[in-house]
Amino acid sequence: MTGKPRYTAQDIIDALRKTKGMAYLAAKELKCSHTTVYKYIAKHPTVKAEFDYQRGELLDVAELKLREAVMEG
């Protein structure tokens, strides 16, 4: 089947924002496969930028919490 894509890049971006960059949860939100989300990430620079931003922010938060735990012993 060909035609208009079911999702827009903005739909994927919105789902990634809502799920803080979690592709599987974004797919669940959109009721699609995680591979659909990853295909949009690969195909659309704006979607990739949002994915990278959300994942980078998550990594920073995780590293900060780990640092705090280490410093507290």
DRENLUMVEX-190626 format. One line per field, with one value per atom (N, C-alpha, C, O): residue in one letter; atom name; y, x, z negated. Coordinates in Angstrom, 2 decimals. Layout:
rest <- A/...
atom <- CA/...
yy <- Y/...
xx <- X/...
zz <- Z/...
END
This chain:
rest <- M/M/M/M/T/T/T/T/G/G/G/G/K/K/K/K/P/P/P/P/R/R/R/R/Y/Y/Y/Y/T/T/T/T/A/A/A/A/Q/Q/Q/Q/D/D/D/D/I/I/I/I/I/I/I/I/D/D/D/D/A/A/A/A/L/L/L/L/R/R/R/R/K/K/K/K/T/T/T/T/K/K/K/K/G/G/G/G/M/M/M/M/A/A/A/A/Y/Y/Y/Y/L/L/L/L/A/A/A/A/A/A/A/A/K/K/K/K/E/E/E/E/L/L/L/L/K/K/K/K/C/C/C/C/S/S/S/S/H/H/H/H/T/T/T/T/T/T/T/T/V/V/V/V/Y/Y/Y/Y/K/K/K/K/Y/Y/Y/Y/I/I/I/I/A/A/A/A/K/K/K/K/H/H/H/H/P/P/P/P/T/T/T/T/V/V/V/V/K/K/K/K/A/A/A/A/E/E/E/E/F/F/F/F/D/D/D/D/Y/Y/Y/Y/Q/Q/Q/Q/R/R/R/R/G/G/G/G/E/E/E/E/L/L/L/L/L/L/L/L/D/D/D/D/V/V/V/V/A/A/A/A/E/E/E/E/L/L/L/L/K/K/K/K/L/L/L/L/R/R/R/R/E/E/E/E/A/A/A/A/V/V/V/V/M/M/M/M/E/E/E/E/G/G/G/G
atom <- N/CA/C/O/N/CA/C/O/N/CA/C/O/N/CA/C/O/N/CA/C/O/N/CA/C/O/N/CA/C/O/N/CA/C/O/N/CA/C/O/N/CA/C/O/N/CA/C/O/N/CA/C/O/N/CA/C/O/N/CA/C/O/N/CA/C/O/N/CA/C/O/N/CA/C/O/N/CA/C/O/N/CA/C/O/N/CA/C/O/N/CA/C/O/N/CA/C/O/N/CA/C/O/N/CA/C/O/N/CA/C/O/N/CA/C/O/N/CA/C/O/N/CA/C/O/N/CA/C/O/N/CA/C/O/N/CA/C/O/N/CA/C/O/N/CA/C/O/N/CA/C/O/N/CA/C/O/N/CA/C/O/N/CA/C/O/N/CA/C/O/N/CA/C/O/N/CA/C/O/N/CA/C/O/N/CA/C/O/N/CA/C/O/N/CA/C/O/N/CA/C/O/N/CA/C/O/N/CA/C/O/N/CA/C/O/N/CA/C/O/N/CA/C/O/N/CA/C/O/N/CA/C/O/N/CA/C/O/N/CA/C/O/N/CA/C/O/N/CA/C/O/N/CA/C/O/N/CA/C/O/N/CA/C/O/N/CA/C/O/N/CA/C/O/N/CA/C/O/N/CA/C/O/N/CA/C/O/N/CA/C/O/N/CA/C/O/N/CA/C/O/N/CA/C/O/N/CA/C/O/N/CA/C/O/N/CA/C/O/N/CA/C/O/N/CA/C/O
yy <- -1.18/0.00/1.24/1.36/2.15/3.39/4.54/4.37/5.69/6.86/7.68/7.60/8.48/9.39/8.60/7.68/8.96/8.30/8.49/9.52/7.52/7.59/8.64/9.25/8.84/9.77/10.86/10.63/12.03/13.09/13.08/12.47/13.75/13.87/14.55/14.21/15.52/16.21/15.28/15.42/14.35/13.35/12.56/12.33/12.15/11.38/12.25/11.80/13.48/14.42/14.61/14.55/14.83/15.04/13.82/13.96/12.64/11.41/11.24/10.82/11.57/11.49/12.48/12.17/13.66/14.65/14.14/14.24/13.61/13.13/11.99/11.87/11.15/9.98/10.20/9.25/11.44/11.80/11.01/10.62/10.77/10.13/8.62/7.99/8.02/6.56/6.08/6.23/5.51/5.14/4.09/4.18/3.11/2.07/2.65/2.29/3.54/4.17/5.15/5.28/5.82/6.69/5.86/6.28/4.70/3.81/3.37/3.33/3.05/2.66/3.82/3.60/5.01/6.22/6.40/6.76/6.14/6.31/5.09/5.14/4.00/2.73/2.23/1.86/2.23/1.72/0.89/0.73/0.38/-0.40/0.52/1.63/0.03/0.81/1.00/1.99/0.06/0.22/1.42/2.05/1.73/2.93/4.17/5.05/4.24/5.39/5.48/6.56/4.36/4.39/4.74/5.37/4.34/4.72/6.23/6.85/6.83/8.28/8.98/10.00/8.42/8.99/8.96/9.93/7.87/7.73/8.62/9.10/8.84/9.54/11.06/11.80/11.50/12.92/13.58/13.24/14.51/15.17/15.85/15.88/16.39/17.05/16.04/16.33/14.86/13.82/13.31/13.10/13.11/12.66/13.68/13.31/14.95/16.00/15.96/16.09/15.78/15.69/14.44/14.49/13.32/12.07/12.24/11.88/12.79/12.99/13.94/13.71/15.00/15.97/15.29/15.41/14.59/13.94/12.89/12.80/12.11/11.07/11.70/11.20/12.80/13.49/14.06/13.97/14.63/15.17/14.04/14.20/12.92/11.77/11.29/10.99/11.22/10.79/11.74/11.30/13.04/14.02/13.84/13.88/13.66/13.47/12.20/12.20/11.13/9.87/10.00/9.50/10.66/10.85/11.71/11.46/12.72/13.58/12.80/12.93/11.98/11.18/10.17/9.94/9.58/8.64/9.35/8.84/10.53/11.31/11.63/11.48/12.06/12.39/11.16/11.27/10.01/8.78/8.41/7.99/8.56/8.26/9.21/8.78/10.48/11.46/11.26/11.59/10.71/10.44/9.11/8.76/8.40/7.13/5.98/4.84
xx <- 0.84/0.00/0.88/1.79/0.63/1.37/0.44/-0.78/1.01/0.19/0.80/1.99/-0.05/0.38/0.81/0.11/1.95/2.38/1.33/0.66/1.22/0.24/0.63/-0.24/1.91/2.41/3.24/3.89/3.18/4.07/5.32/5.34/6.35/7.56/7.21/7.76/6.30/5.90/5.20/5.36/4.42/3.78/4.83/4.70/5.87/6.94/7.69/8.00/7.98/8.66/7.84/8.38/6.55/5.68/5.69/5.74/5.63/5.67/7.01/7.06/8.10/9.42/9.55/10.16/9.00/9.02/8.21/8.66/7.05/6.18/6.82/6.62/7.58/8.20/9.67/10.39/10.13/11.52/12.53/13.59/12.20/13.14/13.11/13.97/12.15/12.05/11.29/10.07/12.00/11.42/10.32/9.30/10.51/9.49/8.22/7.11/8.39/7.22/6.55/5.32/7.34/6.77/5.94/4.86/6.45/5.71/4.40/3.36/4.45/3.24/2.23/1.04/2.71/1.87/1.19/0.02/1.94/1.42/0.67/0.04/0.74/0.14/0.76/0.07/2.09/2.84/4.00/4.18/4.77/5.95/7.12/7.22/8.00/9.20/10.04/10.76/9.96/10.72/10.23/11.02/8.96/8.43/9.10/9.52/9.19/9.83/11.29/11.76/12.00/13.41/13.58/14.58/12.65/12.72/12.57/13.28/11.66/11.50/12.77/13.19/13.36/14.60/15.69/16.43/15.78/16.80/16.52/17.45/15.26/14.89/14.75/14.99/14.36/14.04/15.02/15.03/15.83/16.80/16.17/16.78/14.97/14.33/13.93/13.99/13.52/13.16/14.42/14.42/15.48/16.75/17.27/17.75/17.16/17.63/16.86/17.45/15.56/14.76/15.09/15.22/15.23/15.61/16.95/17.08/17.94/19.26/19.20/19.85/18.41/18.28/17.66/18.18/16.56/15.89/16.77/16.83/17.47/18.35/19.56/20.02/20.07/21.18/20.80/21.56/19.61/19.13/18.96/19.33/18.42/18.26/19.62/19.77/20.58/21.92/22.52/23.12/22.36/22.87/22.23/22.92/20.92/20.22/20.71/20.96/20.85/21.32/22.74/23.03/23.60/24.99/25.03/25.84/24.19/24.15/23.70/24.29/22.66/22.18/23.24/23.41/23.93/25.00/26.11/26.62/26.49/27.53/27.13/27.92/25.89/25.40/25.46/25.85/25.07/25.11/26.54/26.80/27.47/28.86/29.41/30.10/29.11/29.61/29.05/29.70/27.84/27.22/27.68/27.33/28.47/29.01/28.13/28.44
zz <- 0.00/0.00/0.00/-0.82/0.89/0.94/0.63/0.59/0.42/0.15/-0.97/-1.26/-1.57/-2.62/-3.86/-4.29/-4.44/-5.67/-6.78/-6.84/-7.62/-8.71/-9.74/-10.36/-9.93/-10.94/-10.26/-9.25/-10.84/-10.38/-11.26/-12.33/-10.79/-11.61/-12.93/-13.97/-12.88/-14.12/-15.09/-16.30/-14.59/-15.46/-16.23/-17.44/-15.53/-16.16/-17.17/-18.28/-16.80/-17.70/-18.97/-20.08/-18.82/-19.99/-20.91/-22.13/-20.32/-21.12/-21.83/-22.98/-21.14/-21.77/-22.91/-23.94/-22.74/-23.84/-25.03/-26.17/-24.75/-25.82/-26.60/-27.81/-25.91/-26.54/-26.86/-27.21/-26.75/-27.07/-26.26/-26.77/-24.99/-24.09/-24.08/-23.46/-24.74/-24.79/-23.56/-23.49/-22.61/-21.32/-21.46/-20.78/-22.32/-22.47/-23.09/-22.70/-24.06/-24.67/-23.70/-23.71/-22.88/-21.85/-20.87/-20.46/-20.50/-19.61/-20.25/-19.59/-21.52/-22.23/-22.23/-22.02/-22.47/-22.46/-21.10/-21.02/-20.04/-18.67/-18.15/-17.09/-18.91/-18.48/-17.17/-16.22/-17.17/-16.03/-16.54/-17.75/-15.63/-15.97/-16.32/-15.81/-17.19/-17.49/-16.23/-16.11/-15.29/-14.06/-13.25/-12.55/-13.35/-12.68/-13.25/-12.50/-14.57/-15.21/-14.77/-14.42/-14.79/-14.39/-12.91/-12.54/-12.07/-10.65/-10.48/-9.68/-11.24/-11.19/-11.71/-11.17/-12.76/-13.30/-12.22/-12.07/-11.49/-10.45/-9.24/-8.59/-8.93/-7.70/-7.86/-6.92/-9.04/-9.24/-10.22/-11.40/-9.74/-10.62/-11.84/-12.91/-11.69/-12.83/-13.90/-15.10/-13.47/-14.43/-15.12/-16.33/-14.36/-14.95/-15.96/-17.03/-15.62/-16.53/-17.85/-18.92/-17.78/-19.01/-19.81/-21.03/-19.11/-19.78/-20.50/-21.67/-19.80/-20.39/-21.58/-22.59/-21.46/-22.55/-23.79/-24.89/-23.58/-24.70/-25.36/-26.59/-24.55/-25.11/-25.80/-26.83/-25.25/-25.89/-27.24/-28.20/-27.31/-28.59/-29.61/-30.78/-29.19/-30.07/-30.59/-31.78/-29.71/-30.10/-31.13/-32.11/-30.91/-31.87/-33.25/-34.27/-33.28/-34.55/-35.24/-36.44/-34.48/-35.05/-35.59/-36.68/-34.85/-35.31/-36.57/-37.47/-36.64/-37.81/-39.04/-40.11/-38.89/-40.01/-40.44/-41.64/-39.50/-39.83/-40.59/-41.59/-40.11/-40.79/-42.22/-43.14/-42.39/-43.74/-44.64/-45.81/-44.11/-44.90/-45.28/-46.41/-44.35/-44.62/-45.69/-46.62/-45.57/-46.52/-47.92/-48.91/-48.00/-49.30/-49.89/-51.02/-49.13/-49.62/-49.30/-49.64
END
